[in-house]
Amino acid sequence: MPIRTATGAFLTAVIDPFDLDAAMLRKSAADIEALMSALAARLEGALPARVKIGWKRESLFSVRRRVSSIALDLEDGVYEISVVRGDVRATLAKKVRGVAISTKALAPTEWLAQVRDHVTALADHAGRASDSLHDFL
């Protein structure tokens, strides 16, 4: 809808597609920061001994910190997700006897699916071990 100015001229809202894209990127960056914080809290609460959170200050003298990386150390590998200049990067470092032998980049959605599957497998294993001990006693 056109807007009339004090001089009587009409203003029309012509929005440059570049401005819309830039606004979407800014919103996306804020969403990524919030989602990384939520993921860090959830993983750290569920598996505190296996999760390492990397923090980064917003500026040199800032008190506010944000999550920059999350590393989940499991038996066969280290799942790591990080944010570098607004870009989400996910990797899986395969381990043999505690030594990383290869690192593979993953899409963030694939990384999340693999972490979910691995944590589910760990929970199943822990449940079976608990049942076996209970049956033994």
LINMO-V354132 format. One record per residue. N is the residue number from 1. RES is the residue in one small letter. PHI is phi in whole degrees, 0 to 359 (999 if undefined). PSI is psi in degrees with one decimal (none if undefined). Layout:
n=N res=RES phi=PHI psi=PSI
n=N res=RES phi=PHI psi=PSI
//
This chain:
n=1 res=m phi=999 psi=127.8
n=2 res=p phi=293 psi=148.3
n=3 res=i phi=247 psi=134.7
n=4 res=r phi=268 psi=130.1
n=5 res=t phi=276 psi=177.4
n=6 res=a phi=296 psi=-27.5
n=7 res=t phi=276 psi=-5.7
n=8 res=g phi=97 psi=-4.5
n=9 res=a phi=282 psi=155.4
n=10 res=f phi=261 psi=139.0
n=11 res=l phi=253 psi=136.3
n=12 res=t phi=245 psi=148.1
n=13 res=a phi=270 psi=96.0
n=14 res=v phi=253 psi=112.2
n=15 res=i phi=255 psi=125.7
n=16 res=d phi=292 psi=132.3
n=17 res=p phi=303 psi=-32.4
n=18 res=f phi=299 psi=-42.9
n=19 res=d phi=297 psi=-39.5
n=20 res=l phi=296 psi=-43.1
n=21 res=d phi=296 psi=-42.2
n=22 res=a phi=297 psi=-41.3
n=23 res=a phi=296 psi=-39.8
n=24 res=m phi=295 psi=-39.8
n=25 res=l phi=296 psi=-40.8
n=26 res=r phi=297 psi=-42.6
n=27 res=k phi=295 psi=-41.0
n=28 res=s phi=298 psi=-41.1
n=29 res=a phi=297 psi=-40.3
n=30 res=a phi=293 psi=-39.5
n=31 res=d phi=296 psi=-42.3
n=32 res=i phi=299 psi=-43.6
n=33 res=e phi=300 psi=-45.3
n=34 res=a phi=294 psi=-42.0
n=35 res=l phi=293 psi=-37.8
n=36 res=m phi=296 psi=-40.7
n=37 res=s phi=297 psi=-42.8
n=38 res=a phi=294 psi=-42.3
n=39 res=l phi=296 psi=-41.8
n=40 res=a phi=299 psi=-45.1
n=41 res=a phi=296 psi=-41.6
n=42 res=r phi=292 psi=-46.0
n=43 res=l phi=292 psi=-41.2
n=44 res=e phi=294 psi=-35.2
n=45 res=g phi=290 psi=-35.7
n=46 res=a phi=277 psi=-39.8
n=47 res=l phi=225 psi=65.5
n=48 res=p phi=299 psi=-32.2
n=49 res=a phi=283 psi=-14.9
n=50 res=r phi=251 psi=-4.5
n=51 res=v phi=248 psi=135.8
n=52 res=k phi=235 psi=124.8
n=53 res=i phi=257 psi=129.8
n=54 res=g phi=262 psi=133.4
n=55 res=w phi=244 psi=151.9
n=56 res=k phi=221 psi=133.8
n=57 res=r phi=285 psi=148.6
n=58 res=e phi=292 psi=-33.8
n=59 res=s phi=207 psi=177.1
n=60 res=l phi=303 psi=-44.8
n=61 res=f phi=255 psi=9.8
n=62 res=s phi=284 psi=143.1
n=63 res=v phi=273 psi=-27.3
n=64 res=r phi=287 psi=130.9
n=65 res=r phi=241 psi=157.6
n=66 res=r phi=226 psi=158.3
n=67 res=v phi=287 psi=125.4
n=68 res=s phi=255 psi=-26.6
n=69 res=s phi=203 psi=155.0
n=70 res=i phi=227 psi=125.5
n=71 res=a phi=241 psi=128.8
n=72 res=l phi=244 psi=110.8
n=73 res=d phi=267 psi=109.5
n=74 res=l phi=246 psi=174.9
n=75 res=e phi=304 psi=-46.5
n=76 res=d phi=263 psi=-3.3
n=77 res=g phi=180 psi=172.2
n=78 res=v phi=246 psi=117.6
n=79 res=y phi=269 psi=122.8
n=80 res=e phi=230 psi=136.9
n=81 res=i phi=230 psi=136.5
n=82 res=s phi=216 psi=162.9
n=83 res=v phi=242 psi=119.7
n=84 res=v phi=238 psi=110.5
n=85 res=r phi=52 psi=42.4
n=86 res=g phi=84 psi=-3.7
n=87 res=d phi=260 psi=127.5
n=88 res=v phi=274 psi=126.4
n=89 res=r phi=236 psi=131.2
n=90 res=a phi=235 psi=138.0
n=91 res=t phi=222 psi=159.2
n=92 res=l phi=231 psi=118.2
n=93 res=a phi=259 psi=111.6
n=94 res=k phi=288 psi=137.7
n=95 res=k phi=241 psi=144.1
n=96 res=v phi=229 psi=119.6
n=97 res=r phi=53 psi=39.6
n=98 res=g phi=84 psi=0.4
n=99 res=v phi=248 psi=129.7
n=100 res=a phi=288 psi=121.9
n=101 res=i phi=257 psi=-21.3
n=102 res=s phi=202 psi=152.7
n=103 res=t phi=232 psi=130.2
n=104 res=k phi=237 psi=131.5
n=105 res=a phi=282 psi=138.5
n=106 res=l phi=234 psi=155.2
n=107 res=a phi=290 psi=143.2
n=108 res=p phi=307 psi=-37.1
n=109 res=t phi=293 psi=-39.6
n=110 res=e phi=294 psi=-39.8
n=111 res=w phi=300 psi=-48.1
n=112 res=l phi=298 psi=-40.5
n=113 res=a phi=295 psi=-42.5
n=114 res=q phi=293 psi=-40.0
n=115 res=v phi=297 psi=-45.3
n=116 res=r phi=301 psi=-46.1
n=117 res=d phi=297 psi=-42.1
n=118 res=h phi=292 psi=-41.7
n=119 res=v phi=294 psi=-38.0
n=120 res=t phi=298 psi=-42.7
n=121 res=a phi=296 psi=-40.1
n=122 res=l phi=297 psi=-41.5
n=123 res=a phi=295 psi=-41.2
n=124 res=d phi=298 psi=-44.0
n=125 res=h phi=297 psi=-44.7
n=126 res=a phi=296 psi=-38.4
n=127 res=g phi=295 psi=-42.9
n=128 res=r phi=294 psi=-40.0
n=129 res=a phi=295 psi=-41.1
n=130 res=s phi=295 psi=-41.4
n=131 res=d phi=297 psi=-40.3
n=132 res=s phi=296 psi=-42.9
n=133 res=l phi=295 psi=-41.3
n=134 res=h phi=297 psi=-43.8
n=135 res=d phi=295 psi=-36.0
n=136 res=f phi=294 psi=-41.1
n=137 res=l phi=280 psi=none
//
